[in-house]
Amino acid sequence: MLVGPVQIRYGPHMTDTDIKATRPTDRAPKVGIVSLGCPKALVDSERIISHLRAEGYELSGDYADADLVLVNTCGFLDSARDESLEAIGEAMAENGKVIVTGCLGAEPDVIMKQHPGVLAVTGPHQYEQVMEAVHAHLPPQHEPFMDLVPPEGLRLTPRHYAYLKISEGCNNRCSFCIIPHLRGDLVSRPLAHVMHEAERLVNAGVKELLVISQDTSAYGVDLKYAESQWKDRSWRTKFYDLCSALGELDAWVRLHYVYPYPHVDEVIPLMAEGKILPYLDIPFQHASPKVLKAMRRPGNQVELTERIAKWREICPDLAIRSTFIVGFPGETEEDFEMLLDWLQEAKIDRAGCFRYEDVAGAPSHDLPDHVPEEVKDERWHRFMQTQTQLMQTRGETLVGRTLPVIIDEVSDGGVIGRTQADAPEVDGLVVLPADTPTRPGEIITARVLSAEGSDLVAEAL
């Protein structure tokens, strides 16, 4: 069940049904799963349930029906940690047999102190340890000739799009972030491994691949860009080669979490040629040099503005999504105004904004001059107002144009799709008439009739 753009729950839900202490012996063992956090955590959950199904376990959508519950936690922000602890508590209360994994699992003492009855705690992307814990508390009943798992594995996203995780961890040390502490340094998957998974997904009907990691453009640095074989060719495990190889598949390819290193310039021609989508998700975080320095982030916004302008000369349809933090320690009104001015100057097409959270363990926790909560709120509202105006202006430039649209939902209330400039859950939508002859996953051509904030109203051609 989807409950938000960055939080996904699948499996158990609240129930008052009594829980039996033992499971019947005439059915396969059932596992429920609660998946919290970002798309990278979602991919971890997909891998876990694929392992479970391959070993004959069934997935339960109800606490009462599950023999055991897995909670895949998030621990990036204090609010996410609190939500994860609450989810563990709910699973304990409703079922009682709980295994915890994910980012918060890197701090088992925190979990065990509040929930001492959990069966086991494992860290992020520790699939083997998760399965060992499941085996210990709920032995499998595997029938290899009857338990079928599709080659692409099991997924928690709609059939027509999938997240493709290319690496784990991060080498950056941003002062507000504890991801390296939770997930470690960068560990890239060899290009051939990524491409074989991508091929399986496309062959299974996936129309859109969303490339994710903690730092997508750093892909392969840890492997020193080692070569691997795919389709009788040698490819470097490198950002450009990956984009080029993915561009050979018959699918939309969308790039997320791309740091603006100089070599990112190399992929813009691939977008102009239609090999990959003209879309870059770049977490700029701020525009003030002083704030960026305190964040331990690279930041020459004048240079970035010039680069973005050159990108758009090469690929005029390029859409740039970003995320920003307001209320960072030491941020002044002048710093914030600089951010708003740059947002408009660079014409950032899509932007998410977060109020700074003082995460325990992050270096920024010890910085002076923390911004009062009421000032954070006021700046957040001003940021969103500016961004809404920018999205409306961009939408109005599209009125009358014909665009490819991928269909996400078809119902009596209408048809919902997305343009190439819109990622699922976080960006805008395209609303079409309910009688539009189409189905989820189909890519159609539509004419834009009007713009309403971040969304477009269109008709199919």
VEXDREN-2710 file (C-alpha; in Angstrom, 1 decimal):
% VEXDREN-2710
k/r/px/py/pz
1/MET/0.0/0.0/0.0
2/LEU/1.5/3.3/-1.0
3/VAL/1.2/6.0/1.6
4/GLY/3.6/8.7/0.4
5/PRO/6.2/9.7/-2.1
6/VAL/9.1/8.4/-0.1
7/GLN/7.5/6.0/2.3
8/ILE/6.2/2.6/1.1
9/ARG/4.3/0.1/3.2
10/TYR/3.6/-3.4/1.8
11/GLY/2.1/-6.3/3.5
12/PRO/0.7/-6.2/7.1
13/HIS/-2.0/-3.8/8.2
14/MET/-3.8/-3.1/11.5
15/THR/-6.1/-5.9/12.6
16/ASP/-7.8/-7.0/15.8
17/THR/-7.7/-10.7/14.9
18/ASP/-6.1/-12.9/17.5
19/ILE/-2.6/-14.3/16.6
20/LYS/-2.1/-18.0/16.8
21/ALA/1.1/-19.1/18.5
22/THR/1.9/-21.7/15.9
23/ARG/1.3/-22.0/12.2
24/PRO/-0.6/-24.8/10.6
25/THR/1.5/-27.5/9.0
26/ASP/-0.7/-27.8/5.9
27/ARG/0.3/-24.5/4.3
28/ALA/3.5/-22.7/3.4
29/PRO/5.0/-20.3/6.0
30/LYS/3.8/-16.7/5.5
31/VAL/5.9/-13.6/6.0
32/GLY/4.6/-10.0/6.1
33/ILE/6.8/-7.0/5.3
34/VAL/6.7/-3.4/6.1
35/SER/9.0/-1.3/3.9
36/LEU/9.9/2.2/4.9
37/GLY/12.1/4.9/3.5
38/CYS/13.4/5.7/0.0
39/PRO/13.4/3.8/-3.3
40/LYS/16.8/2.3/-2.4
41/ALA/15.2/0.7/0.6
42/LEU/12.3/-0.4/-1.5
43/VAL/14.8/-2.3/-3.8
44/ASP/16.2/-4.0/-0.7
45/SER/12.7/-5.1/0.2
46/GLU/12.1/-6.4/-3.3
47/ARG/15.2/-8.5/-3.1
48/ILE/14.2/-9.9/0.2
49/ILE/10.7/-11.0/-0.9
50/SER/12.3/-12.5/-4.1
51/HIS/14.5/-14.6/-1.8
52/LEU/11.5/-15.5/0.3
53/ARG/9.4/-16.6/-2.6
54/ALA/12.2/-18.6/-4.2
55/GLU/12.4/-20.6/-0.9
56/GLY/8.7/-21.3/-0.8
57/TYR/7.5/-18.6/1.6
58/GLU/4.2/-16.9/0.9
59/LEU/3.7/-13.2/1.4
60/SER/1.0/-12.1/3.8
61/GLY/-1.0/-8.8/3.6
62/ASP/-2.2/-9.1/7.2
63/TYR/-0.6/-9.2/10.6
64/ALA/-3.0/-11.9/11.8
65/ASP/-2.2/-14.2/8.8
66/ALA/1.6/-13.7/9.0
67/ASP/3.8/-16.2/10.8
68/LEU/6.5/-13.6/11.0
69/VAL/6.9/-9.9/10.1
70/LEU/9.9/-8.2/8.6
71/VAL/10.3/-4.4/9.1
72/ASN/12.7/-2.7/6.7
73/THR/13.6/0.5/8.5
74/CYS/14.8/4.0/7.6
75/GLY/17.2/5.9/9.9
76/PHE/18.3/8.9/7.8
77/LEU/16.4/11.5/9.8
78/ASP/15.3/11.6/13.4
79/SER/11.6/11.7/12.2
80/ALA/12.3/8.6/10.1
81/ARG/13.9/6.8/13.0
82/ASP/10.9/7.6/15.2
83/GLU/8.6/6.3/12.5
84/SER/10.6/3.1/12.1
85/LEU/10.5/2.5/15.9
86/GLU/6.8/3.1/15.8
87/ALA/6.3/0.6/12.9
88/ILE/8.4/-2.0/14.8
89/GLY/6.2/-1.4/17.9
90/GLU/3.0/-1.8/15.8
91/ALA/4.3/-5.1/14.3
92/MET/5.2/-6.4/17.8
93/ALA/1.8/-5.5/19.2
94/GLU/-0.2/-7.0/16.3
95/ASN/2.0/-10.0/15.6
96/GLY/4.7/-10.5/18.1
97/LYS/7.3/-12.2/15.9
98/VAL/9.4/-9.5/14.2
99/ILE/12.7/-9.3/12.4
100/VAL/14.2/-5.8/11.8
101/THR/16.5/-4.9/9.0
102/GLY/17.4/-1.7/7.0
103/CYS/19.3/1.5/7.9
104/LEU/18.2/1.7/11.5
105/GLY/19.4/-1.8/11.9
106/ALA/22.9/-0.4/11.9
107/GLU/22.1/0.7/15.4
108/PRO/20.7/-2.5/17.1
109/ASP/21.1/-1.1/20.6
110/VAL/18.5/1.7/19.8
111/ILE/16.0/-0.9/18.5
112/MET/16.6/-3.5/21.3
113/LYS/16.3/-0.8/24.0
114/GLN/12.8/0.1/22.9
115/HIS/11.7/-3.3/21.6
116/PRO/13.7/-6.0/23.4
117/GLY/11.4/-8.7/22.1
118/VAL/12.3/-8.5/18.4
119/LEU/13.7/-11.8/17.1
120/ALA/16.7/-10.4/15.2
121/VAL/18.2/-7.1/13.9
122/THR/20.3/-6.8/10.7
123/GLY/21.8/-3.8/9.0
124/PRO/21.0/-2.4/5.5
125/HIS/21.4/-4.6/2.4
126/GLN/22.3/-7.7/4.5
127/TYR/20.1/-10.1/2.6
128/GLU/21.9/-13.2/3.7
129/GLN/21.6/-12.3/7.4
130/VAL/17.9/-11.5/6.9
131/MET/17.3/-15.0/5.4
132/GLU/19.3/-16.7/8.2
133/ALA/17.1/-15.0/10.8
134/VAL/14.0/-16.0/8.9
135/HIS/15.2/-19.6/8.6
136/ALA/16.0/-19.7/12.4
137/HIS/12.6/-18.6/13.4
138/LEU/10.4/-19.9/10.5
139/PRO/12.0/-22.8/8.6
140/PRO/11.2/-22.9/4.9
141/GLN/9.1/-25.6/3.2
142/HIS/10.7/-25.4/-0.2
143/GLU/9.3/-27.3/-3.2
144/PRO/11.7/-26.4/-6.0
145/PHE/9.4/-27.7/-8.8
146/MET/6.4/-25.8/-7.6
147/ASP/7.7/-22.6/-6.1
148/LEU/8.0/-20.3/-9.1
149/VAL/9.7/-16.8/-9.0
150/PRO/9.8/-14.8/-12.2
151/PRO/13.3/-14.1/-13.6
152/GLU/13.1/-10.4/-12.8
153/GLY/12.2/-11.2/-9.1
154/LEU/9.3/-9.8/-7.2
155/ARG/8.7/-6.1/-7.0
156/LEU/6.7/-3.7/-5.0
157/THR/6.2/-1.1/-7.8
158/PRO/3.6/-1.3/-10.6
159/ARG/4.5/-3.7/-13.4
160/HIS/5.5/-1.0/-15.9
161/TYR/8.3/0.7/-13.9
162/ALA/11.1/-0.5/-11.7
163/TYR/13.9/0.9/-9.6
164/LEU/17.4/-0.2/-10.7
165/LYS/19.9/0.1/-7.9
166/ILE/23.5/0.3/-9.2
167/SER/25.5/0.7/-6.0
168/GLU/25.4/0.8/-2.2
169/GLY/26.8/3.3/0.2
170/CYS/28.5/6.7/-0.4
171/ASN/32.0/8.2/-0.3
172/ASN/30.7/11.8/0.4
173/ARG/30.7/13.1/3.9
174/CYS/28.0/15.8/3.9
175/SER/27.7/17.3/7.4
176/PHE/24.0/16.7/7.7
177/CYS/24.0/13.1/6.5
178/ILE/24.6/9.8/8.4
179/ILE/24.1/7.5/5.3
180/PRO/27.9/6.5/5.2
181/HIS/27.6/5.5/8.8
182/LEU/24.5/3.5/8.1
183/ARG/25.4/2.0/4.7
184/GLY/29.1/2.4/4.4
185/ASP/31.3/3.6/1.6
186/LEU/30.4/3.3/-2.1
187/VAL/30.2/-0.3/-3.4
188/SER/29.3/-0.4/-7.1
189/ARG/27.8/-3.4/-8.9
190/PRO/29.7/-4.5/-12.1
191/LEU/28.1/-3.1/-15.2
192/ALA/27.3/-6.5/-16.6
193/HIS/25.4/-7.4/-13.4
194/VAL/23.3/-4.2/-13.7
195/MET/22.6/-4.7/-17.4
196/HIS/21.5/-8.3/-17.0
197/GLU/19.0/-7.2/-14.3
198/ALA/17.8/-4.3/-16.5
199/GLU/17.3/-6.7/-19.5
200/ARG/15.3/-9.1/-17.4
201/LEU/13.1/-6.2/-16.2
202/VAL/12.5/-4.9/-19.7
203/ASN/11.8/-8.4/-21.0
204/ALA/9.2/-8.8/-18.2
205/GLY/7.3/-5.7/-19.4
206/VAL/9.0/-2.8/-17.6
207/LYS/8.7/0.4/-19.6
208/GLU/10.6/2.7/-17.3
209/LEU/13.9/2.1/-15.4
210/LEU/14.6/4.5/-12.6
211/VAL/18.4/4.4/-11.9
212/ILE/19.1/4.9/-8.2
213/SER/22.0/4.8/-5.7
214/GLN/23.3/7.2/-3.0
215/ASP/25.6/8.8/-5.6
216/THR/24.8/7.7/-9.1
217/SER/27.4/9.7/-11.0
218/ALA/30.2/8.2/-8.8
219/TYR/29.3/4.8/-10.1
220/GLY/32.4/2.6/-10.6
221/VAL/34.9/4.8/-8.8
222/ASP/35.5/2.1/-6.2
223/LEU/36.1/-0.5/-8.9
224/LYS/38.4/1.8/-10.8
225/TYR/36.0/1.6/-13.7
226/ALA/36.8/-2.1/-14.2
227/GLU/35.5/-3.6/-17.5
228/SER/32.9/-6.3/-17.8
229/GLN/31.2/-8.1/-20.7
230/TRP/27.7/-7.4/-21.9
231/LYS/26.3/-8.4/-25.3
232/ASP/29.8/-9.4/-26.6
233/ARG/31.2/-6.0/-25.8
234/SER/33.5/-4.7/-23.1
235/TRP/32.0/-1.9/-21.0
236/ARG/33.6/0.1/-18.2
237/THR/31.8/0.2/-14.9
238/LYS/31.4/3.9/-15.3
239/PHE/28.5/6.4/-15.3
240/TYR/28.7/7.2/-19.0
241/ASP/29.1/3.6/-20.1
242/LEU/26.1/2.6/-18.0
243/CYS/23.9/5.3/-19.5
244/SER/25.0/4.3/-23.0
245/ALA/24.3/0.7/-22.4
246/LEU/20.9/1.3/-20.8
247/GLY/20.1/3.5/-23.8
248/GLU/20.2/0.4/-26.0
249/LEU/17.2/-1.1/-24.2
250/ASP/13.7/-0.4/-25.2
251/ALA/12.7/1.5/-22.1
252/TRP/12.6/5.0/-20.6
253/VAL/15.8/5.4/-18.5
254/ARG/15.6/8.0/-15.7
255/LEU/18.6/9.1/-13.7
256/HIS/18.2/9.9/-10.0
257/TYR/20.6/11.2/-7.3
258/VAL/23.2/12.5/-9.7
259/TYR/25.9/14.7/-8.2
260/PRO/27.0/17.4/-10.8
261/TYR/30.6/16.1/-11.3
262/PRO/32.2/17.4/-14.6
263/HIS/31.7/14.1/-16.4
264/VAL/27.9/14.4/-16.1
265/ASP/28.3/16.8/-19.1
266/GLU/29.0/13.7/-21.2
267/VAL/25.6/12.2/-20.8
268/ILE/23.6/15.2/-22.0
269/PRO/24.1/14.3/-25.7
270/LEU/22.6/10.9/-25.0
271/MET/19.5/12.7/-23.8
272/ALA/19.4/14.9/-26.8
273/GLU/19.6/11.7/-29.0
274/GLY/16.7/10.1/-27.1
275/LYS/18.8/7.3/-25.7
276/ILE/17.9/8.2/-22.1
277/LEU/15.3/10.6/-20.7
278/PRO/16.1/14.3/-20.7
279/TYR/15.8/14.3/-16.9
280/LEU/18.4/14.8/-14.2
281/ASP/17.7/14.5/-10.4
282/ILE/20.5/16.5/-8.8
283/PRO/20.5/17.1/-5.0
284/PHE/21.9/20.7/-5.0
285/GLN/20.8/21.2/-1.4
286/HIS/21.5/25.0/-1.4
287/ALA/22.9/27.9/-3.3
288/SER/24.7/30.0/-0.7
289/PRO/28.5/29.3/-0.8
290/LYS/28.6/29.8/3.0
291/VAL/25.9/27.3/3.7
292/LEU/27.2/24.8/1.1
293/LYS/30.6/25.0/2.8
294/ALA/29.0/24.2/6.2
295/MET/27.2/21.3/4.5
296/ARG/30.5/20.0/3.2
297/ARG/29.1/20.2/-0.3
298/PRO/30.7/21.4/-3.5
299/GLY/29.1/24.6/-4.6
300/ASN/30.0/27.2/-7.3
301/GLN/26.5/28.2/-8.2
302/VAL/27.7/30.7/-10.9
303/GLU/29.5/27.8/-12.6
304/LEU/26.6/25.5/-12.2
305/THR/24.2/28.1/-13.7
306/GLU/26.5/28.3/-16.8
307/ARG/26.7/24.5/-17.0
308/ILE/22.9/24.1/-16.8
309/ALA/22.5/26.7/-19.6
310/LYS/24.9/24.7/-21.8
311/TRP/23.1/21.5/-21.0
312/ARG/19.9/23.1/-22.2
313/GLU/21.5/24.3/-25.4
314/ILE/22.4/20.7/-26.2
315/CYS/19.1/19.3/-24.9
316/PRO/16.3/21.9/-24.8
317/ASP/13.8/19.6/-23.2
318/LEU/16.0/18.8/-20.2
319/ALA/14.1/18.8/-16.9
320/ILE/16.1/19.2/-13.7
321/ARG/14.7/18.0/-10.4
322/SER/16.5/18.8/-7.1
323/THR/16.2/18.8/-3.4
324/PHE/17.0/21.6/-1.0
325/ILE/17.4/22.1/2.7
326/VAL/16.2/25.3/4.4
327/GLY/17.0/26.4/8.0
328/PHE/20.5/24.8/8.0
329/PRO/22.6/26.0/11.0
330/GLY/23.9/29.4/10.3
331/GLU/21.6/30.1/7.3
332/THR/20.7/33.8/7.3
333/GLU/17.9/35.6/5.5
334/GLU/20.5/36.7/2.9
335/ASP/21.6/33.1/2.4
336/PHE/17.9/32.1/1.9
337/GLU/17.2/34.9/-0.5
338/MET/20.3/33.8/-2.5
339/LEU/18.7/30.3/-2.7
340/LEU/15.4/31.7/-4.0
341/ASP/17.2/33.9/-6.6
342/TRP/19.3/31.0/-7.8
343/LEU/16.2/28.7/-8.0
344/GLN/14.7/31.1/-10.5
345/GLU/17.9/32.0/-12.3
346/ALA/18.7/28.3/-12.9
347/LYS/15.1/27.5/-13.7
348/ILE/14.9/24.4/-11.6
349/ASP/11.9/22.5/-13.0
350/ARG/11.1/20.3/-10.1
351/ALA/12.2/20.8/-6.5
352/GLY/11.6/19.2/-3.1
353/CYS/12.3/21.1/0.1
354/PHE/13.1/19.9/3.5
355/ARG/13.3/21.7/6.8
356/TYR/16.7/21.0/8.4
357/GLU/16.5/18.2/11.0
358/ASP/19.1/18.0/13.7
359/VAL/20.0/14.3/13.3
360/ALA/21.9/12.7/16.1
361/GLY/25.4/11.7/15.0
362/ALA/25.6/14.1/12.1
363/PRO/28.4/16.6/12.2
364/SER/26.0/19.5/11.6
365/HIS/24.5/18.7/15.1
366/ASP/27.4/20.5/16.6
367/LEU/27.4/23.6/14.4
368/PRO/26.5/26.9/16.0
369/ASP/23.6/29.2/15.2
370/HIS/20.8/26.7/14.8
371/VAL/17.7/28.3/13.1
372/PRO/14.5/28.5/15.1
373/GLU/11.7/26.2/14.0
374/GLU/9.3/29.0/13.2
375/VAL/11.9/30.5/10.9
376/LYS/12.4/27.2/9.1
377/ASP/8.6/26.9/8.6
378/GLU/8.4/30.4/7.2
379/ARG/11.3/29.9/4.8
380/TRP/9.9/26.5/3.7
381/HIS/6.5/28.1/2.8
382/ARG/8.3/30.8/0.8
383/PHE/10.4/28.3/-1.0
384/MET/7.4/26.2/-2.0
385/GLN/5.5/29.3/-3.2
386/THR/8.4/30.2/-5.4
387/GLN/8.7/26.6/-6.7
388/THR/5.0/26.4/-7.4
389/GLN/5.2/29.5/-9.5
390/LEU/8.2/28.1/-11.5
391/MET/6.3/24.9/-12.2
392/GLN/3.2/26.8/-13.3
393/THR/5.3/28.9/-15.7
394/ARG/7.0/25.8/-17.1
395/GLY/3.6/24.1/-17.5
396/GLU/2.2/27.0/-19.4
397/THR/5.0/26.8/-21.9
398/LEU/3.9/23.2/-22.7
399/VAL/0.3/24.1/-23.5
400/GLY/-0.4/23.1/-27.1
401/ARG/2.6/20.8/-27.4
402/THR/2.3/17.1/-28.0
403/LEU/4.3/14.9/-25.6
404/PRO/4.9/11.2/-24.9
405/VAL/3.0/10.2/-21.7
406/ILE/3.4/7.0/-19.8
407/ILE/0.1/5.8/-18.2
408/ASP/0.1/4.9/-14.5
409/GLU/-3.5/4.6/-13.6
410/VAL/-6.8/4.0/-15.5
411/SER/-10.1/4.3/-13.6
412/ASP/-13.6/5.6/-13.9
413/GLY/-12.5/8.9/-12.4
414/GLY/-9.9/9.5/-15.1
415/VAL/-6.6/8.4/-16.6
416/ILE/-3.3/9.5/-14.9
417/GLY/0.0/9.5/-16.6
418/ARG/3.4/11.3/-16.6
419/THR/5.6/13.1/-19.1
420/GLN/9.3/12.4/-19.5
421/ALA/9.9/15.3/-17.1
422/ASP/8.1/13.6/-14.2
423/ALA/9.2/10.7/-12.0
424/PRO/6.6/8.6/-10.2
425/GLU/5.5/9.8/-6.7
426/VAL/7.6/12.9/-6.6
427/ASP/6.8/15.0/-9.7
428/GLY/3.8/16.2/-11.7
429/LEU/1.0/14.2/-13.3
430/VAL/-0.9/14.3/-16.6
431/VAL/-4.7/14.0/-16.3
432/LEU/-6.6/12.7/-19.3
433/PRO/-10.3/11.9/-19.8
434/ALA/-11.7/8.7/-18.3
435/ASP/-12.7/7.4/-21.7
436/THR/-9.1/7.6/-23.1
437/PRO/-8.4/4.2/-24.8
438/THR/-5.3/3.1/-22.9
439/ARG/-4.0/0.9/-20.1
440/PRO/-1.3/1.2/-17.4
441/GLY/2.2/1.0/-18.8
442/GLU/1.3/2.2/-22.3
443/ILE/3.2/5.2/-23.7
444/ILE/0.8/7.4/-25.7
445/THR/1.1/10.8/-27.4
446/ALA/-1.0/13.5/-25.9
447/ARG/-1.7/17.2/-26.5
448/VAL/-1.4/19.5/-23.4
449/LEU/-4.6/21.6/-22.9
450/SER/-3.8/23.4/-19.7
451/ALA/-1.4/23.6/-16.7
452/GLU/-2.5/23.5/-13.1
453/GLY/0.5/23.9/-10.8
454/SER/2.8/20.9/-11.3
455/ASP/0.2/19.0/-13.2
456/LEU/-1.0/19.1/-16.8
457/VAL/-4.4/18.4/-18.4
458/ALA/-4.2/16.7/-21.8
459/GLU/-6.0/14.7/-24.4
460/ALA/-4.7/11.7/-26.2
461/LEU/-4.0/11.8/-29.9
END
